[in-house]
Amino acid sequence: WHQKNLTGDQFPFNLFITDILEFPPHWHQEIEIIYVLEEELVIGLNSEIFHLKPRDIFLINSGEVHFFVTPPKKSHRIILQFELSLFQSLANSLRERKPVTPLIPFDSRQSKVHHDLEQQILAIANEYSHELPGYQLAIRARLYDLAVILMRQVPTEPYSPLERHKHLKRLERLEQVFNYVAQ
């Protein structure tokens, strides 16, 4: 289903630290980044299944259908969601491109992109959990840093016109199905 109004009007950002076992297929306008804290996590994205391990990072673009598959054990994870409107003029350049692969795995060699993303995600989670004076400003600054990393370091490719068309049609069909089920 289409999750709506995930973020506040004044601050277009949300963070969850959760171990919810299963979440049905859904989509939303916000970008979502998942960071696995412990255990393994299985995520479906469009028609692919991904297996994540601790410290792996997973990127979900705006409007992409995704879901969590029930793992054998609870998997604690950080989920960041933010609206592209936060980045104003950069929003379109972020919206029109997709990661070549949504999974940025942790490995012992510590790739620069993983290290830099992990550093920002953990800094955001720390600010969010402590809520010290100015924490929203600090989170906004880290989100801008995150956007720069996504634009400069994460390999991306543009959506082809055919992909964009298929994507929009799929979302329209899903919205109709979910509206029917909700009635």
Disulfide bonds with the S-S distance in Angstrom:
none
